[in-house]
Amino acid sequence: MLQRIKKTFAILIIIVLLPYIITIFMNGGNAQSTEKSDGANELLKAHCIGVLAKEVTSDYEEEMLKAQALLVRTTVYKQVEELGEAIVEQENFGDISDIDGAWYRKLEQIWDETEGEVIMYQEKLALVPFHQVSNGKTRNGKEALGSEDYPYLQVRECPKDVAADNQMESKFIEVKGAKVASTDTAGYALTVTVGEETLTGENFRDKYGLASSCFELQEFEANTRVITKGVGHGLGLSQYTANEMAKEGQGYKEILQYFFVGTEVKEVAQILWDME
């Protein structure tokens, strides 16, 4: 599942190391600004805003939008760290031409107000997954990913998620004899058996196009009725609860620290200073 999440991030955000980014990471605050790097920076910014536009809706609160902006930026820089000097052709930038002008300017304002800020855990860029709606609580990273590398991904209560319009879904799939064999602490399927075959909960979800891997299976004649709770993988930040927290007056840093326990928000300049 960890590879799936990383692959999803790679698809959703920029997987590209432009000269500007490489220069900043290699040279820190001493890097000289050039026309080329400035242009690359603007392309990167526009692309990230385009990604942000796909991940949020215009009715989200400002503090929620800021929290999501940090998820995008943190993931971009994490890709930079992991991919080294790999460069993807410029035409792989996302198309932002279909974004409404006023909405783009709003997101640009959000991006600029959080300029340089990323999410760190023990001086390293954090893995910061998100989903639309949980089943009422988020998942434990060790259980879901099978790794102890992400202790900040903990079970977090999200009781308001159960009130979301899309929190529950029912559909029929053409399979018989499917059973949930094991679940994690949050109630998401870890393994599912279909006859003699065993699938992970996420693989089963993908195979049958389910909203989430938190589901109940009920045999109905030759088919199976699936009742899902939540939308997405259930790891990290729940957008619905984050937006409700923002409505209650909580700031984006409070929101991020709730979902990513023990992490810190740092500015890029501070990270570069620490790396020297």
Wavefront OBJ file of the C-alpha trace (Angstrom):
o trace
v 0.000 0.000 0.000
v 2.912 2.354 0.659
v 4.028 2.022 -2.951
v 0.476 2.739 -4.099
v 0.348 5.919 -2.055
v 3.721 7.067 -3.340
v 2.652 6.293 -6.906
v -0.574 8.239 -6.412
v 1.355 11.236 -5.150
v 3.709 10.971 -8.103
v 0.748 11.100 -10.475
v -1.127 13.848 -8.680
v 1.794 16.210 -8.136
v 4.856 17.174 -10.079
v 7.468 14.479 -10.511
v 10.045 16.785 -11.927
v 13.291 18.309 -10.739
v 13.721 21.626 -12.408
v 17.048 23.479 -12.366
v 15.682 25.904 -9.778
v 14.842 23.149 -7.296
v 18.126 21.342 -7.848
v 20.052 24.591 -7.391
v 18.265 25.435 -4.167
v 18.818 22.007 -2.645
v 22.457 21.816 -3.694
v 23.476 25.366 -2.843
v 21.018 26.529 -0.203
v 20.640 30.237 0.514
v 23.755 31.118 -1.476
v 22.170 30.170 -4.797
v 22.048 33.032 -7.290
v 18.708 33.833 -8.892
v 18.757 33.567 -12.672
v 16.182 34.163 -15.337
v 16.082 30.421 -16.015
v 15.569 29.434 -12.397
v 12.931 32.135 -11.899
v 11.028 30.805 -14.884
v 11.284 27.253 -13.588
v 10.066 28.406 -10.188
v 7.002 30.015 -11.757
v 6.254 26.820 -13.711
v 6.568 24.792 -10.528
v 4.316 27.167 -8.616
v 1.664 27.155 -11.337
v 1.719 23.383 -11.525
v 1.384 22.966 -7.771
v -1.518 25.400 -7.692
v -3.114 23.339 -10.453
v -2.665 20.219 -8.332
v -4.116 22.009 -5.325
v -7.155 23.002 -7.405
v -7.816 19.320 -8.154
v -7.534 18.297 -4.497
v -9.857 20.879 -2.938
v -13.181 22.557 -3.609
v -14.049 26.252 -3.537
v -16.266 25.872 -0.463
v -13.327 24.836 1.735
v -12.249 27.178 4.523
v -9.029 29.162 4.081
v -7.195 27.330 6.869
v -8.097 24.008 5.288
v -6.777 25.257 1.940
v -3.517 26.256 3.616
v -3.196 22.824 5.205
v -3.677 21.189 1.799
v -1.137 23.554 0.227
v 1.463 22.288 2.703
v 0.629 18.695 1.798
v 1.297 19.482 -1.858
v 4.542 21.344 -1.184
v 5.855 18.729 1.240
v 5.197 15.966 -1.269
v 6.956 17.920 -4.037
v 10.075 18.382 -1.943
v 9.978 14.765 -0.831
v 10.002 13.764 -4.491
v 12.996 16.046 -5.004
v 14.857 14.296 -2.189
v 14.021 10.817 -3.435
v 14.456 11.278 -7.193
v 17.707 13.198 -7.228
v 18.373 14.821 -10.600
v 15.752 12.970 -12.615
v 14.026 15.434 -14.931
v 10.733 14.957 -16.721
v 9.973 16.894 -19.875
v 8.297 20.229 -19.345
v 5.146 19.218 -21.222
v 4.334 16.867 -18.341
v 3.244 19.858 -16.308
v -0.469 19.804 -15.581
v -2.796 21.976 -17.626
v -4.192 24.871 -15.588
v -6.075 26.513 -18.435
v -9.430 25.166 -17.253
v -9.178 26.712 -13.767
v -11.448 29.701 -13.205
v -9.432 32.903 -12.933
v -10.839 34.008 -9.577
v -10.346 30.530 -8.107
v -6.768 30.396 -9.381
v -6.011 33.779 -7.802
v -7.488 32.581 -4.517
v -5.289 29.489 -4.501
v -2.273 31.550 -5.517
v -2.893 33.747 -2.493
v -3.070 30.649 -0.274
v 0.156 29.338 -1.808
v 1.972 32.641 -1.303
v 0.778 33.031 2.292
v 2.324 29.660 3.157
v 5.396 30.181 0.985
v 8.213 27.773 1.753
v 6.377 25.902 4.509
v 6.575 22.109 4.638
v 5.852 19.363 7.173
v 8.820 17.755 8.918
v 9.277 14.859 11.317
v 12.607 14.561 13.111
v 14.256 16.871 10.571
v 12.987 14.863 7.599
v 10.187 15.606 5.172
v 7.119 13.670 6.266
v 4.942 11.345 4.223
v 1.639 13.253 4.219
v -1.225 11.231 2.699
v -4.801 12.502 2.740
v -8.280 11.301 1.881
v -11.698 12.878 1.443
v -13.603 11.247 4.293
v -12.679 8.635 6.884
v -14.983 6.013 8.373
v -14.931 8.032 11.598
v -11.247 7.659 12.394
v -7.965 7.650 10.502
v -5.669 4.652 10.211
v -2.478 3.642 11.952
v 0.485 3.895 9.575
v 2.259 0.820 10.927
v -0.823 -1.348 10.381
v -1.756 0.062 6.978
v 1.733 0.369 5.487
v 3.485 -2.439 7.325
v 6.279 -0.101 8.346
v 7.393 1.622 11.535
v 8.841 4.553 9.593
v 5.747 6.714 9.992
v 4.882 6.930 13.708
v 3.136 10.254 13.116
v 0.379 8.453 11.169
v -1.833 7.450 14.065
v -5.492 6.650 14.627
v -7.217 10.017 14.992
v -10.880 10.381 15.825
v -12.984 12.069 13.134
v -16.559 11.700 14.422
v -17.933 14.415 12.148
v -16.943 12.425 9.084
v -19.921 10.145 9.580
v -22.168 13.111 8.724
v -20.584 13.645 5.302
v -22.967 13.171 2.373
v -20.655 10.665 0.675
v -19.570 8.830 3.831
v -21.448 5.623 3.009
v -21.980 3.885 -0.301
v -23.623 0.637 -1.361
v -22.981 -1.222 -4.607
v -23.120 -4.716 -6.070
v -20.070 -6.431 -7.523
v -19.866 -9.578 -9.615
v -18.051 -11.856 -7.209
v -19.127 -14.627 -4.883
v -17.550 -16.019 -1.749
v -15.599 -12.904 -0.800
v -14.903 -12.453 2.910
v -13.011 -9.877 4.954
v -10.294 -11.942 6.641
v -8.646 -9.246 8.768
v -9.039 -5.569 9.598
v -6.887 -2.921 11.230
v -7.638 -0.929 14.375
v -9.671 1.627 12.436
v -11.823 -1.057 10.803
v -10.303 -1.032 7.316
v -9.813 -4.356 5.555
v -6.240 -5.615 5.565
v -6.931 -8.913 3.774
v -9.864 -10.288 1.820
v -10.306 -13.875 0.687
v -12.106 -14.776 -2.535
v -12.232 -18.536 -2.631
v -8.610 -19.627 -2.301
v -7.247 -16.234 -3.348
v -6.164 -13.651 -0.765
v -6.043 -9.956 -1.616
v -5.088 -6.920 0.409
v -7.948 -4.615 1.286
v -6.553 -1.935 -1.041
v -6.148 -4.386 -3.926
v -9.734 -5.547 -3.479
v -10.859 -1.933 -3.392
v -8.987 -1.156 -6.617
v -10.161 -4.274 -8.396
v -13.848 -3.515 -7.814
v -13.745 0.273 -7.839
v -14.806 0.755 -4.226
v -14.843 4.129 -2.476
v -12.652 2.889 0.377
v -11.204 -0.276 1.879
v -13.475 -0.028 4.906
v -16.367 -2.239 3.831
v -18.831 -4.948 4.684
v -19.518 -7.806 2.276
v -22.942 -9.407 1.952
v -23.654 -12.236 -0.501
v -26.729 -11.602 -2.615
v -27.590 -14.390 -5.024
v -24.681 -14.621 -7.475
v -23.267 -11.234 -6.516
v -21.959 -9.477 -3.431
v -23.301 -6.307 -1.918
v -20.533 -4.020 -0.649
v -21.209 -1.288 1.885
v -18.280 1.100 2.148
v -17.599 3.754 4.758
v -15.450 6.748 3.916
v -13.798 7.888 0.690
v -10.119 7.139 0.160
v -7.482 5.050 1.899
v -8.104 6.501 5.372
v -4.479 7.460 6.062
v -3.334 10.865 7.207
v -5.517 13.933 6.884
v -9.282 13.662 6.477
v -10.303 16.615 4.352
v -13.826 16.653 5.731
v -12.752 16.812 9.364
v -9.941 19.248 8.557
v -12.473 21.608 7.002
v -14.783 21.259 10.001
v -11.850 22.078 12.285
v -11.186 25.192 10.211
v -14.829 26.230 10.573
v -14.380 26.006 14.339
v -11.495 28.458 14.183
v -8.504 26.132 14.245
v -5.493 27.182 12.188
v -3.822 25.136 9.513
v -0.849 24.299 11.714
v -3.171 22.984 14.433
v -4.997 20.919 11.829
v -1.779 19.424 10.477
v -0.421 18.619 13.920
v -3.665 16.864 14.802
v -3.418 14.501 11.851
v 0.373 14.161 11.720
v 1.253 13.697 15.368
v 4.584 15.129 16.462
v 5.413 16.788 13.137
v 6.515 20.393 12.712
v 5.820 23.044 10.108
v 9.097 24.570 8.949
v 10.060 27.027 6.259
v 12.306 25.945 3.405
v 15.025 28.402 4.435
v 15.110 26.800 7.890
v 15.380 23.332 6.380
v 18.271 24.421 4.175
v 20.014 25.945 7.171
v 19.623 22.699 9.108
v 20.968 20.675 6.167
v 24.188 22.670 5.849
l 1 2 3 4 5 6 7 8 9 10 11 12 13 14 15 16 17 18 19 20 21 22 23 24 25 26 27 28 29 30 31 32 33 34 35 36 37 38 39 40 41 42 43 44 45 46 47 48 49 50 51 52 53 54 55 56 57 58 59 60 61 62 63 64 65 66 67 68 69 70 71 72 73 74 75 76 77 78 79 80 81 82 83 84 85 86 87 88 89 90 91 92 93 94 95 96 97 98 99 100 101 102 103 104 105 106 107 108 109 110 111 112 113 114 115 116 117 118 119 120 121 122 123 124 125 126 127 128 129 130 131 132 133 134 135 136 137 138 139 140 141 142 143 144 145 146 147 148 149 150 151 152 153 154 155 156 157 158 159 160 161 162 163 164 165 166 167 168 169 170 171 172 173 174 175 176 177 178 179 180 181 182 183 184 185 186 187 188 189 190 191 192 193 194 195 196 197 198 199 200 201 202 203 204 205 206 207 208 209 210 211 212 213 214 215 216 217 218 219 220 221 222 223 224 225 226 227 228 229 230 231 232 233 234 235 236 237 238 239 240 241 242 243 244 245 246 247 248 249 250 251 252 253 254 255 256 257 258 259 260 261 262 263 264 265 266 267 268 269 270 271 272 273 274 275 276
